[in-house]
């Protein structure tokens, strides 16, 4: 496991035979995988990548943290709470690996990353089963429902978040983005019946999981506080300090944000002053475009500028974005 996390690819030697066998057997895409749909999903990421990353931080992760039982594994491993930056950036790296051009092609970075994540899940389950302090009321760690909900957070939740921010994701693009992540779910070992084949089914499953799992707990609140602190840390200055909490509340909804003890400020009040300062610099009319779309675009690029240089700890490879994506997004690509 150590060799796997220290390498973005698969190290050429030093792995047990059983791991080589697993990697060889699990890198085939399912028969229903559609290359054209995957390409369309990649195009969505190409166009809106910075906003996808911001939506991941301000909607997808809080969407997961509000699930009282599922969040216990993250809390127990302590990695997201004691070192939130490392684990959060690793999550963002997984999204980049999967959705980059060719990420889900044979031997692609996304396929290898998904294979390693499945191994990590198995290792964590084994450790928790051996841990006498695990509360059986929390159920099987990293179970099928937890993984299905997490997969939705990378697919349906992201598209829903982009649309809430005023970004015009077309229906065909949304379905293709969902399809791409269904392919990832197959590699991760999620049962087919828990991976909806369309956005309508994904919305139904997301709301069902929320109704079954959402409840206030100190673990979820602690994770969310660490996430907000990380975003504030990596965006220079303090003009955007209130934006993470405002976006979480706007995207997740007041009731769910309250479960996570997110600071309650009317999002519009938080957004207006940064927009005024930005518009004063670039000479644009404050009312020229939707405020959430405008602020999310600027916030997204500032966030990526901050984390692109952040290390993941130890010998891990730092957060990387392919040059062609940096150029397309206009974030720190010359460095």
Backbone as numpy.savetxt, mean C-alpha at the origin, in Angstrom:
# Nx Ny Nz CAx CAy CAz Cx Cy Cz
15.65 -16.57 4.97 14.82 -15.37 4.97 15.68 -14.12 4.97
16.78 -14.15 5.73 17.67 -12.99 5.77 18.24 -12.68 4.38
18.66 -13.72 3.66 19.21 -13.50 2.33 18.14 -12.98 1.38
16.92 -13.41 1.56 15.84 -12.95 0.69 15.52 -11.48 0.92
15.49 -11.04 2.19 15.14 -9.64 2.44 16.27 -8.69 2.13
17.48 -9.21 2.06 18.63 -8.35 1.74 18.85 -8.22 0.24
18.06 -8.91 -0.56 18.21 -8.87 -2.01 16.86 -8.60 -2.65
16.82 -7.64 -3.60 15.56 -7.42 -4.30 15.24 -8.58 -5.23
16.26 -9.22 -5.79 16.04 -10.41 -6.59 16.24 -11.65 -5.75
16.35 -12.78 -6.41 16.59 -14.04 -5.72 18.09 -14.29 -5.72
18.72 -14.42 -4.54 20.17 -14.66 -4.50 20.51 -15.96 -5.20
21.63 -15.99 -5.92 21.96 -17.16 -6.74 22.33 -18.40 -5.95
22.77 -18.23 -4.72 23.18 -19.40 -3.95 22.84 -19.18 -2.48
23.02 -20.24 -1.70 22.82 -20.13 -0.26 21.42 -20.37 0.22
20.48 -20.72 -0.68 19.12 -21.01 -0.26 18.90 -22.51 -0.18
18.13 -22.99 0.78 17.84 -24.43 0.87 17.11 -24.93 -0.38
17.25 -26.20 -0.66 16.60 -26.79 -1.84 15.09 -26.60 -1.80
14.50 -26.69 -0.60 13.05 -26.56 -0.49 12.59 -25.17 -0.91
13.41 -24.15 -0.66 13.05 -22.80 -1.08 13.16 -22.67 -2.60
14.22 -23.24 -3.17 14.34 -23.22 -4.63 13.13 -23.91 -5.28
12.71 -25.02 -4.68 11.56 -25.74 -5.23 10.30 -24.88 -5.15
10.11 -24.22 -4.01 8.95 -23.34 -3.86 8.97 -22.22 -4.91
10.13 -21.59 -5.09 10.23 -20.49 -6.04 9.95 -20.95 -7.47
10.42 -22.14 -7.80 10.20 -22.67 -9.14 8.73 -23.02 -9.39
8.06 -23.46 -8.34 6.67 -23.93 -8.48 5.65 -22.81 -8.39
6.02 -21.69 -7.82 5.03 -20.64 -7.54 5.18 -19.41 -8.42
6.04 -19.45 -9.43 6.24 -18.25 -10.23 5.43 -18.23 -11.51
4.54 -19.23 -11.68 3.70 -19.26 -12.87 2.42 -18.47 -12.64
2.09 -17.61 -13.59 0.84 -16.86 -13.49 -0.33 -17.79 -13.76
-1.49 -17.49 -13.20 -2.66 -18.35 -13.43 -3.08 -18.32 -14.90
-3.81 -19.35 -15.32 -4.23 -19.43 -16.71 -5.12 -18.26 -17.11
-5.86 -17.71 -16.14 -6.78 -16.63 -16.48 -6.11 -15.25 -16.53
-4.82 -15.17 -16.21 -4.12 -13.88 -16.25 -4.13 -13.33 -17.68
-4.53 -12.08 -17.81 -4.68 -11.44 -19.12 -3.60 -10.38 -19.27
-2.66 -10.60 -20.19 -1.53 -9.69 -20.36 -1.98 -8.28 -20.74
-3.04 -8.19 -21.53 -3.52 -6.87 -21.94 -4.10 -6.10 -20.75
-4.84 -6.80 -19.90 -5.38 -6.14 -18.71 -4.26 -5.72 -17.76
-3.26 -6.58 -17.60 -2.12 -6.23 -16.75 -1.42 -4.99 -17.28
-1.26 -4.91 -18.60 -0.62 -3.73 -19.21 -1.45 -2.48 -18.94
-2.76 -2.57 -19.03 -3.61 -1.42 -18.73 -3.49 -1.02 -17.27
-3.42 -2.02 -16.37 -3.21 -1.72 -14.95 -1.89 -1.01 -14.72
-0.84 -1.45 -15.41 0.45 -0.78 -15.31 0.37 0.64 -15.81
-0.42 0.88 -16.86 -0.57 2.24 -17.40 -1.23 3.17 -16.38
-2.17 2.63 -15.61 -2.80 3.44 -14.55 -1.73 3.88 -13.54
-0.88 2.94 -13.17 0.19 3.27 -12.22 1.17 4.26 -12.84
1.44 4.11 -14.14 2.33 5.04 -14.84 1.78 6.46 -14.75
0.48 6.61 -14.97 -0.13 7.95 -14.99 -0.29 8.55 -13.60
-0.64 7.72 -12.62 -1.05 8.24 -11.32 -0.21 7.71 -10.17
1.00 7.23 -10.46 1.81 6.59 -9.44 1.99 7.37 -8.15
2.37 8.65 -8.20 2.53 9.39 -6.95 1.26 9.42 -6.11
0.11 9.64 -6.78 -1.14 9.65 -6.04 -1.49 8.26 -5.52
-1.09 7.21 -6.25 -1.31 5.85 -5.75 -0.53 5.63 -4.46
0.71 6.09 -4.41 1.53 5.92 -3.20 0.91 6.69 -2.04
0.48 7.93 -2.30 -0.16 8.71 -1.24 -1.45 8.05 -0.77
-2.23 7.50 -1.71 -3.46 6.80 -1.33 -3.15 5.55 -0.53
-2.05 4.88 -0.88 -1.60 3.72 -0.10 -1.38 4.11 1.36
-0.70 5.22 1.58 -0.39 5.64 2.94 -1.61 6.20 3.68
-2.45 6.94 2.98 -3.53 7.67 3.65 -4.88 6.96 3.58
-4.95 5.82 2.90 -6.22 5.10 2.80 -6.00 3.60 2.97
-5.10 3.01 2.18 -4.94 1.56 2.20 -4.46 1.05 3.55
-3.38 1.63 4.07 -2.86 1.16 5.35 -3.83 1.42 6.50
-4.42 2.62 6.62 -5.43 2.79 7.67 -6.63 1.85 7.49
-7.00 1.55 6.25 -8.07 0.59 5.98 -7.77 -0.75 6.65
-6.49 -1.14 6.64 -6.07 -2.40 7.29 -5.96 -2.24 8.80
-5.46 -1.12 9.27 -5.23 -0.92 10.70 -6.53 -0.92 11.51
-7.65 -0.58 10.87 -8.91 -0.51 11.60 -9.50 -1.88 11.89
-8.94 -2.93 11.28 -9.42 -4.29 11.55 -8.77 -4.81 12.83
-9.54 -4.91 13.88 -9.00 -5.17 15.22 -8.22 -6.49 15.31
-8.73 -7.55 14.70 -8.04 -8.83 14.80 -6.80 -8.88 13.91
-6.95 -8.45 12.68 -5.84 -8.53 11.74 -4.65 -7.67 12.13
-4.91 -6.53 12.77 -3.82 -5.61 13.11 -2.94 -6.17 14.22
-3.44 -7.17 14.96 -2.67 -7.71 16.08 -1.34 -8.34 15.63
-1.33 -8.95 14.45 -0.09 -9.55 13.95 0.95 -8.47 13.69
0.51 -7.38 13.07 1.43 -6.27 12.78 1.98 -5.70 14.09
1.12 -5.56 15.06 1.54 -5.02 16.35 2.50 -5.97 17.05
2.19 -7.25 17.01 3.01 -8.24 17.71 4.41 -8.31 17.13
4.51 -8.25 15.83 5.85 -8.28 15.23 6.62 -7.01 15.52
5.91 -5.94 15.90 6.51 -4.67 16.36 7.19 -3.87 15.25
7.29 -4.41 14.07 8.07 -3.72 13.06 7.38 -2.45 12.59
6.05 -2.48 12.48 5.37 -1.28 11.99 5.28 -0.21 13.07
5.33 -0.62 14.33 5.20 0.36 15.41 6.55 0.90 15.82
7.54 0.01 16.06 8.84 0.46 16.55 9.69 1.05 15.44
9.50 0.58 14.20 10.23 1.14 13.07 9.27 1.26 11.89
8.32 2.20 11.98 7.29 2.27 10.95 7.84 2.56 9.58
8.89 3.38 9.50 9.41 3.77 8.19 9.84 2.56 7.39
10.59 1.66 8.01 11.13 0.51 7.27 10.02 -0.33 6.67
9.04 -0.71 7.47 8.00 -1.61 6.97 7.08 -0.90 5.98
6.77 0.36 6.23 5.89 1.10 5.32 6.57 1.28 3.97
7.86 1.58 3.97 8.57 1.74 2.71 8.68 0.40 1.98
8.84 -0.69 2.71 8.85 -2.01 2.08 7.51 -2.29 1.40
6.42 -1.85 2.03 5.10 -2.03 1.42 4.99 -1.21 0.15
5.45 0.04 0.20 5.43 0.88 -1.00 6.30 0.27 -2.10
7.44 -0.32 -1.71 8.32 -0.94 -2.70 7.63 -2.12 -3.36
6.86 -2.88 -2.61 6.13 -4.00 -3.19 5.17 -3.51 -4.26
4.46 -2.41 -3.98 3.52 -1.86 -4.95 4.25 -1.43 -6.22
5.39 -0.76 -6.06 6.18 -0.34 -7.22 6.66 -1.56 -8.00
7.13 -2.59 -7.31 7.63 -3.79 -7.98 6.53 -4.47 -8.79
5.33 -4.54 -8.22 4.23 -5.23 -8.88 3.73 -4.44 -10.09
3.58 -3.12 -9.94 2.91 -2.33 -10.96 3.87 -1.64 -11.94
5.17 -1.79 -11.77 6.11 -1.24 -12.74 5.96 -1.98 -14.06
6.36 -1.39 -15.17 6.27 -2.10 -16.45 7.01 -3.44 -16.40
6.30 -4.52 -16.73 6.89 -5.85 -16.70 6.98 -6.48 -15.34
6.41 -5.84 -14.32 6.52 -6.38 -12.96 5.89 -7.74 -12.80
4.82 -8.00 -13.56 4.14 -9.29 -13.46 4.42 -10.19 -14.66
5.45 -9.85 -15.43 5.89 -10.74 -16.51 6.69 -11.89 -15.91
7.01 -12.88 -16.71 7.79 -14.02 -16.22 9.11 -13.53 -15.63
9.36 -13.90 -14.39 10.57 -13.47 -13.71 10.59 -12.01 -13.32
9.44 -11.34 -13.41 9.37 -9.91 -13.10 9.56 -9.62 -11.63
9.88 -8.35 -11.33 10.12 -7.95 -9.94 8.90 -8.16 -9.07
7.71 -7.93 -9.61 6.49 -8.10 -8.82 6.24 -9.55 -8.47
6.52 -10.45 -9.39 6.34 -11.88 -9.13 7.27 -12.32 -8.01
8.53 -11.94 -8.09 9.50 -12.33 -7.07 9.15 -11.73 -5.71
8.71 -10.48 -5.71 8.34 -9.84 -4.45 7.16 -10.56 -3.81
6.15 -10.91 -4.61 4.99 -11.62 -4.08 5.39 -12.99 -3.53
6.30 -13.66 -4.20 6.77 -14.95 -3.70 7.43 -14.80 -2.33
8.24 -13.76 -2.18 8.94 -13.55 -0.90 7.95 -13.14 0.20
6.94 -12.37 -0.16 5.93 -11.99 0.83 5.20 -13.23 1.33
4.88 -14.16 0.44 4.20 -15.39 0.88 5.08 -16.19 1.83
6.37 -16.24 1.55 7.29 -16.91 2.47 7.31 -16.22 3.83
7.33 -14.89 3.81 7.34 -14.14 5.05 6.08 -14.41 5.86
4.94 -14.46 5.19 3.69 -14.76 5.88 3.76 -16.13 6.57
4.30 -17.11 5.86 4.40 -18.45 6.45 5.31 -18.45 7.67
6.42 -17.71 7.57 7.34 -17.64 8.70 6.71 -16.97 9.91
5.96 -15.90 9.67 5.30 -15.20 10.78 4.25 -16.09 11.43
3.47 -16.79 10.63 2.47 -17.70 11.19 3.14 -18.74 12.10
4.23 -19.29 11.65 4.93 -20.31 12.44 5.42 -19.74 13.77
5.96 -18.53 13.72 6.45 -17.89 14.95 5.30 -17.62 15.91
4.19 -17.12 15.40 3.07 -16.79 16.28 2.44 -18.04 16.86
2.38 -19.11 16.09 1.86 -20.36 16.63 2.70 -20.86 17.80
3.98 -20.55 17.79 4.87 -20.97 18.87 4.88 -19.97 20.04
4.18 -18.86 19.87 4.18 -17.80 20.89 3.00 -18.01 21.84
3.28 -18.25 23.11 2.23 -18.58 24.06 1.33 -17.40 24.40
1.79 -16.19 24.08 0.99 -15.01 24.41 -0.06 -14.65 23.37
-0.15 -15.42 22.28 -1.13 -15.10 21.26 -2.54 -15.41 21.76
-3.43 -14.45 21.62 -4.82 -14.61 22.06 -5.59 -15.39 21.01
-6.10 -16.57 21.33 -6.82 -17.37 20.33 -8.06 -16.67 19.79
-8.58 -15.68 20.52 -9.75 -14.93 20.02 -9.44 -14.17 18.74
-8.15 -13.92 18.51 -7.76 -13.20 17.29 -7.74 -14.12 16.07
-7.88 -15.41 16.27 -7.96 -16.33 15.15 -6.60 -16.67 14.56
-6.65 -17.32 13.40 -5.44 -17.71 12.68 -4.71 -16.46 12.21
-3.41 -16.33 12.54 -2.67 -15.15 12.08 -2.50 -15.15 10.56
-2.67 -13.97 9.99 -2.56 -13.78 8.54 -3.43 -14.82 7.82
-4.69 -14.86 8.19 -5.60 -15.84 7.60 -6.11 -15.36 6.24
-6.94 -16.18 5.63 -7.41 -15.88 4.27 -8.22 -14.57 4.23
-9.05 -14.33 5.22 -9.82 -13.08 5.23 -8.90 -11.87 5.37
-7.90 -11.98 6.25 -6.94 -10.88 6.41 -6.21 -10.59 5.09
-5.78 -11.65 4.42 -5.05 -11.45 3.17 -5.96 -10.90 2.08
-7.21 -11.36 2.05 -8.15 -10.83 1.06 -8.40 -9.35 1.29
-8.54 -8.96 2.54 -8.73 -7.55 2.85 -7.52 -6.71 2.49
-6.33 -7.26 2.76 -5.11 -6.54 2.41 -4.99 -6.39 0.90
-5.35 -7.45 0.14 -5.30 -7.36 -1.32 -6.26 -6.29 -1.82
-7.43 -6.19 -1.21 -8.38 -5.15 -1.58 -7.80 -3.76 -1.31
-7.01 -3.65 -0.24 -6.43 -2.35 0.09 -5.46 -1.87 -0.98
-4.86 -2.81 -1.71 -3.94 -2.45 -2.79 -4.66 -2.26 -4.12
-5.89 -2.70 -4.23 -6.59 -2.67 -5.51 -7.84 -1.78 -5.43
-8.94 -2.33 -4.92 -10.18 -1.56 -4.88 -10.04 -0.27 -4.08
-9.39 -0.33 -2.93 -9.24 0.85 -2.09 -8.44 1.94 -2.81
-7.39 1.55 -3.52 -6.59 2.54 -4.24 -7.43 3.24 -5.31
-8.17 2.47 -6.09 -9.00 3.07 -7.14 -10.07 3.97 -6.51
-10.70 3.49 -5.46 -11.71 4.29 -4.77 -11.09 5.58 -4.24
-9.87 5.49 -3.71 -9.21 6.68 -3.19 -8.87 7.66 -4.29
-8.36 7.18 -5.42 -8.04 8.07 -6.53 -9.29 8.81 -6.99
-10.39 8.11 -7.09 -11.63 8.75 -7.52 -12.13 9.75 -6.50
-11.99 9.45 -5.23 -12.39 10.40 -4.19 -11.55 11.67 -4.25
-10.34 11.54 -4.72 -9.45 12.70 -4.86 -9.70 13.47 -6.15
-10.65 13.02 -6.95 -10.99 13.73 -8.17 -10.20 13.28 -9.39
-9.52 12.13 -9.30 -8.72 11.63 -10.42 -9.62 10.72 -11.27
-9.73 10.99 -12.55 -10.72 10.32 -13.40 -10.28 8.93 -13.87
-10.29 7.98 -12.98 -9.97 6.60 -13.37 -11.19 6.00 -14.07
-11.01 5.61 -15.33 -12.13 5.05 -16.09 -12.46 3.64 -15.62
-13.68 3.21 -15.93 -14.13 1.90 -15.46 -13.22 0.78 -15.97
-12.84 0.84 -17.25 -11.96 -0.19 -17.80 -10.61 -0.20 -17.12
-10.08 0.97 -16.80 -8.81 1.06 -16.10 -8.92 0.46 -14.70
-10.04 0.75 -14.03 -10.24 0.23 -12.68 -10.31 -1.29 -12.68
-11.04 -1.86 -13.62 -11.15 -3.32 -13.70 -9.79 -3.94 -14.00
-9.01 -3.30 -14.85 -7.68 -3.83 -15.18 -6.75 -3.76 -13.97
-6.85 -2.69 -13.20 -6.01 -2.56 -12.01 -6.36 -3.66 -11.01
-7.66 -3.91 -10.83 -8.10 -4.99 -9.95 -7.59 -6.33 -10.45
-7.65 -6.57 -11.76 -7.18 -7.83 -12.33 -5.71 -8.05 -12.03
-4.90 -7.00 -12.16 -3.47 -7.13 -11.89 -3.22 -7.62 -10.48
-3.97 -7.09 -9.53 -3.77 -7.49 -8.14 -4.37 -8.86 -7.84
-5.37 -9.28 -8.61 -5.85 -10.65 -8.47 -4.73 -11.63 -8.83
-3.93 -11.27 -9.83 -2.78 -12.12 -10.19 -1.82 -12.22 -9.01
-1.58 -11.11 -8.35 -0.71 -11.11 -7.17 -1.33 -11.98 -6.07
-2.64 -11.85 -5.89 -3.32 -12.67 -4.88 -3.15 -14.15 -5.14
-3.17 -14.55 -6.40 -2.93 -15.96 -6.75 -1.55 -16.40 -6.29
-0.54 -15.58 -6.54 0.82 -15.92 -6.13 0.92 -15.99 -4.61
0.17 -15.13 -3.92 0.20 -15.10 -2.46 -0.56 -16.26 -1.83
-1.31 -17.01 -2.63 -2.04 -18.15 -2.10 -3.42 -17.84 -1.57
-4.02 -16.74 -2.01 -5.38 -16.40 -1.59 -6.36 -17.23 -2.40
-7.36 -17.78 -1.73 -8.32 -18.63 -2.41 -9.10 -17.85 -3.47
-9.38 -18.45 -4.62 -10.04 -17.73 -5.72 -11.36 -17.09 -5.32
-12.15 -17.77 -4.47 -13.46 -17.23 -4.12 -13.37 -15.96 -3.27
-12.19 -15.66 -2.74 -11.99 -14.45 -1.95 -11.34 -13.33 -2.76
-11.25 -13.52 -4.07 -10.70 -12.48 -4.95 -11.75 -12.11 -5.98
-12.52 -11.06 -5.72 -13.59 -10.67 -6.64 -13.06 -10.42 -8.05
-13.90 -10.73 -9.03 -13.49 -10.58 -10.43 -13.87 -9.23 -11.02
-14.58 -8.40 -10.26 -14.93 -7.06 -10.76 -15.00 -6.08 -9.60
-15.04 -4.80 -9.94 -15.00 -3.76 -8.91 -16.23 -3.77 -8.03
-17.38 -4.12 -8.59 -18.61 -4.16 -7.78 -18.49 -5.24 -6.70
-18.00 -6.41 -7.09 -17.80 -7.47 -6.10 -16.74 -7.11 -5.07
-15.69 -6.39 -5.52 -14.64 -5.96 -4.60 -15.19 -4.98 -3.57
-16.06 -4.07 -4.00 -16.66 -3.12 -3.07 -17.50 -3.84 -2.02
-18.26 -4.83 -2.47 -19.10 -5.60 -1.54 -18.24 -6.33 -0.52
-17.17 -6.97 -0.98 -16.30 -7.70 -0.05 -15.61 -6.74 0.91
-15.16 -5.60 0.42 -14.49 -4.62 1.30 -15.43 -4.17 2.41
-16.66 -3.86 2.06 -17.61 -3.39 3.07 -17.99 -4.51 4.04
-18.06 -5.74 3.54 -18.37 -6.88 4.41 -17.26 -7.10 5.44
-16.00 -7.04 4.99 -14.88 -7.20 5.91 -14.86 -6.07 6.93
-15.15 -4.85 6.49 -15.21 -3.74 7.43 -16.26 -3.99 8.51
-17.43 -4.43 8.11 -18.50 -4.68 9.09 -18.13 -5.79 10.05
-17.41 -6.80 9.57 -17.03 -7.93 10.41 -15.86 -7.62 11.34
-14.94 -6.79 10.90 -13.65 -6.68 11.58 -13.35 -5.34 12.24
-13.99 -4.28 11.81 -13.60 -2.96 12.31 -14.04 -2.75 13.75
-13.09 -2.31 14.57 -13.36 -1.95 15.97 -12.16 -1.17 16.49
-12.42 -0.27 17.39 -11.33 0.53 17.97 -10.45 -0.36 18.84
-9.14 -0.14 18.73 -8.20 -0.86 19.59 -6.90 -0.05 19.67
-6.18 -0.14 20.77 -4.95 0.65 20.90 -3.89 0.28 19.88
-3.89 -0.97 19.41 -2.88 -1.39 18.45 -3.08 -0.66 17.11
-4.31 -0.63 16.63 -4.58 0.07 15.39 -4.32 1.55 15.50
-4.67 2.13 16.64 -4.43 3.55 16.85 -2.93 3.86 16.91
-2.17 2.97 17.54 -0.74 3.18 17.61 -0.08 3.10 16.24
-0.53 2.14 15.42 0.01 2.02 14.08 -0.28 3.26 13.25
-1.50 3.77 13.38 -1.90 4.95 12.60 -1.10 6.18 13.03
-0.90 6.34 14.33 -0.11 7.46 14.81 1.32 7.40 14.27
1.89 6.18 14.24 3.24 6.02 13.71 3.29 6.33 12.22
2.26 5.92 11.49 2.19 6.19 10.05 2.13 7.69 9.78
1.28 8.39 10.51 1.17 9.84 10.32 2.49 10.52 10.66
3.12 10.10 11.74 4.41 10.68 12.12 5.47 10.45 11.06
5.46 9.28 10.44 6.42 8.99 9.39 6.23 9.92 8.20
4.98 10.15 7.79 4.72 11.03 6.65 5.15 12.47 6.97
4.87 12.91 8.18 5.27 14.26 8.57 6.79 14.40 8.56
7.47 13.35 8.96 8.93 13.38 9.03 9.58 13.50 7.66
9.00 12.84 6.66 9.66 12.76 5.37 9.23 13.83 4.37
8.34 14.71 4.76 8.00 15.85 3.90 8.64 17.09 4.51
9.54 17.76 3.79 10.28 18.90 4.35 9.34 20.02 4.82
9.77 20.72 5.86 8.99 21.83 6.39 7.78 21.35 7.16
6.88 22.27 7.46 5.69 21.90 8.22 4.38 22.29 7.57
4.44 22.78 6.33 3.22 23.21 5.66 2.25 22.05 5.44
2.79 20.82 5.29 1.95 19.67 5.01 1.68 18.82 6.25
2.06 19.26 7.43 1.95 18.42 8.62 0.52 17.96 8.90
-0.46 18.78 8.57 -1.85 18.42 8.86 -2.49 17.61 7.75
-1.82 17.51 6.60 -2.42 16.86 5.45 -2.63 15.36 5.65
-1.65 14.58 6.20 -1.89 13.14 6.34 -3.16 12.81 7.11
-3.34 13.42 8.27 -4.54 13.14 9.06 -5.80 13.58 8.32
-5.72 14.73 7.63 -6.89 15.23 6.90 -7.27 14.28 5.77
-6.27 13.78 5.05 -6.56 12.86 3.95 -7.08 11.53 4.46
-6.51 11.02 5.56 -7.02 9.77 6.14 -8.48 9.93 6.51
-8.81 11.04 7.14 -10.20 11.25 7.56 -11.12 11.40 6.35
-10.65 12.10 5.34 -11.46 12.30 4.13 -11.68 10.99 3.39
-10.63 10.18 3.24 -10.73 8.95 2.44 -11.39 7.80 3.20
-11.06 7.66 4.47 -11.57 6.53 5.26 -12.95 6.82 5.83
-13.31 8.09 5.95 -14.58 8.47 6.55 -14.44 8.77 8.02
-15.28 9.66 8.52 -15.17 10.10 9.91 -15.32 8.96 10.91
-16.30 8.09 10.70 -16.54 7.03 11.68 -15.33 6.11 11.81
-14.77 5.70 10.70 -13.61 4.80 10.74 -12.36 5.53 11.20
-12.21 6.80 10.83 -11.07 7.58 11.31 -11.14 7.75 12.82
-12.35 7.86 13.35 -12.51 7.97 14.81 -12.03 6.69 15.49
-12.27 5.53 14.88 -11.79 4.27 15.46 -10.27 4.29 15.61
-9.59 4.98 14.69 -8.13 5.04 14.69 -7.61 6.27 15.42
-8.50 7.03 16.05 -8.12 8.22 16.82 -7.35 9.24 15.97
-7.77 9.38 14.72 -7.15 10.37 13.84 -7.65 11.76 14.22
-6.74 12.71 14.25 -7.08 14.08 14.63 -8.25 14.58 13.79
-9.20 15.22 14.47 -10.42 15.65 13.79 -10.33 17.14 13.46
-10.01 17.40 12.20 -10.06 18.76 11.67 -10.79 18.70 10.34
-11.67 19.64 10.07 -12.35 19.63 8.76 -11.32 19.66 7.64
-11.31 18.65 6.75 -10.30 18.59 5.71 -10.18 19.86 4.89
-11.32 20.50 4.60 -11.27 21.71 3.78 -10.45 22.80 4.46
-10.60 22.94 5.78 -9.85 23.96 6.51 -8.35 23.69 6.44
-7.97 22.42 6.48 -6.56 22.05 6.46 -5.96 22.29 5.07
-6.76 22.11 4.03 -6.23 22.18 2.68 -6.08 23.60 2.15
-6.93 24.52 2.57 -6.98 25.83 1.93 -5.66 26.58 2.05
-5.07 26.64 3.25 -3.86 27.44 3.40 -2.68 26.90 2.58
-2.39 25.58 2.60 -1.32 25.10 1.71 -1.59 25.42 0.25
-2.86 25.31 -0.18 -3.17 25.62 -1.57 -2.92 27.08 -1.89
-3.26 27.96 -0.95 -3.02 29.38 -1.19 -1.53 29.65 -1.36
-0.71 29.04 -0.51 0.74 29.25 -0.60 1.29 28.67 -1.90
0.82 27.47 -2.27 1.28 26.85 -3.51 0.88 27.70 -4.71
-0.37 28.15 -4.73 -0.85 28.93 -5.86 -0.14 30.28 -5.95
0.23 30.83 -4.79 0.96 32.09 -4.82 2.33 31.94 -5.48
2.94 30.75 -5.29 4.26 30.50 -5.87 4.16 30.22 -7.36
3.20 29.36 -7.75 3.12 28.96 -9.15 2.22 29.85 -9.98
1.53 30.80 -9.33 0.71 31.75 -10.06 -0.56 31.18 -10.63
-1.16 30.22 -9.95 -2.41 29.63 -10.43 -3.58 30.09 -9.59
-4.76 29.98 -10.17 -5.99 30.36 -9.48 -6.38 29.26 -8.50
-6.67 29.62 -7.26 -7.03 28.64 -6.24 -8.21 27.79 -6.66
-9.14 28.37 -7.41 -10.36 27.66 -7.78 -10.26 26.98 -9.14
-9.04 26.90 -9.68 -8.89 26.38 -11.04 -9.13 24.87 -11.12
-8.97 24.16 -10.04 -9.18 22.72 -10.07 -9.64 22.25 -8.70
-10.08 21.00 -8.64 -10.58 20.45 -7.39 -9.49 20.48 -6.33
-9.77 21.01 -5.13 -8.72 21.17 -4.12 -8.09 19.86 -3.69
-8.89 18.78 -3.56 -8.31 17.52 -3.12 -7.38 16.95 -4.18
-7.75 17.08 -5.45 -6.88 16.60 -6.51 -5.59 17.41 -6.54
-5.69 18.73 -6.37 -4.52 19.58 -6.41 -3.57 19.28 -5.26
-4.11 19.25 -4.04 -3.23 19.07 -2.88 -2.67 17.66 -2.86
-3.44 16.66 -3.30 -2.92 15.30 -3.29 -1.77 15.15 -4.28
-1.84 15.86 -5.41 -0.77 15.78 -6.40 0.53 16.34 -5.84
0.45 17.52 -5.22 1.66 18.13 -4.65 2.16 17.32 -3.46
1.26 16.92 -2.58 1.62 16.14 -1.41 2.27 14.82 -1.82
1.72 14.16 -2.85 2.25 12.88 -3.30 3.70 12.99 -3.74
3.99 14.00 -4.53 5.36 14.16 -5.03 6.33 14.52 -3.91
5.89 15.35 -2.98 6.74 15.68 -1.84 7.01 14.45 -1.00
6.00 13.60 -0.83 6.16 12.39 -0.02 7.16 11.44 -0.67
7.05 11.23 -1.98 7.98 10.34 -2.66 9.39 10.93 -2.66
9.49 12.24 -2.86 10.81 12.88 -2.78 11.47 12.57 -1.44
10.66 12.54 -0.36 11.21 12.28 0.96 11.62 10.84 1.17
10.76 9.91 0.76 11.04 8.50 1.08 11.98 7.84 0.10
12.17 8.45 -1.10 12.99 7.79 -2.10 14.43 7.60 -1.61
14.84 8.45 -0.65 16.19 8.33 -0.11 16.23 7.60 1.24
15.07 7.24 1.75 15.04 6.63 3.08 15.44 5.17 3.01
16.36 4.73 3.85 16.76 3.33 3.90 15.72 2.51 4.62
15.75 1.20 4.38 14.82 0.29 5.04 15.44 -0.38 6.24
16.66 -0.01 6.60 17.28 -0.57 7.80 18.19 -1.72 7.49
19.25 -1.86 8.28 20.16 -2.98 8.12 20.80 -2.99 6.75
20.85 -4.18 6.13 21.46 -4.32 4.82 20.43 -4.28 3.69
19.20 -3.89 4.00 18.17 -3.88 2.97 18.47 -2.83 1.91
18.06 -3.16 0.70 18.25 -2.23 -0.41 17.28 -1.06 -0.23
17.74 0.18 -0.47 16.86 1.33 -0.27 15.71 1.35 -1.26
14.71 2.17 -0.96 13.54 2.31 -1.81 13.95 2.76 -3.20
13.52 2.03 -4.22 13.93 2.35 -5.58 12.72 2.45 -6.49
12.78 3.40 -7.41 11.76 3.59 -8.43 12.46 3.56 -9.77
11.98 2.76 -10.73 12.63 2.73 -12.05 12.74 4.13 -12.64
13.81 4.36 -13.36 14.07 5.69 -13.92 12.92 6.18 -14.77
12.33 5.28 -15.58 11.26 5.72 -16.47 10.04 6.19 -15.69
9.80 5.60 -14.51 8.68 6.06 -13.69 9.01 7.38 -13.02
10.24 7.55 -12.56 10.62 8.85 -11.98 10.45 9.96 -12.99
10.86 9.70 -14.22 10.73 10.72 -15.26 9.27 11.04 -15.51
8.44 10.01 -15.59 7.02 10.22 -15.86 6.35 10.99 -14.71
6.78 10.71 -13.48 6.15 11.33 -12.32 6.78 12.68 -11.95
7.98 12.95 -12.45 8.64 14.20 -12.12 9.11 14.26 -10.68
9.63 13.15 -10.15 10.10 13.12 -8.76 11.53 12.62 -8.70
12.44 13.50 -8.38 13.82 13.16 -8.02 14.50 12.19 -8.98
14.12 12.22 -10.25 14.64 11.18 -11.14 16.05 11.45 -11.61
16.55 12.69 -11.47 17.88 13.00 -11.95 18.96 12.57 -10.96
18.57 12.26 -9.72 19.58 11.94 -8.70 20.06 10.52 -8.86
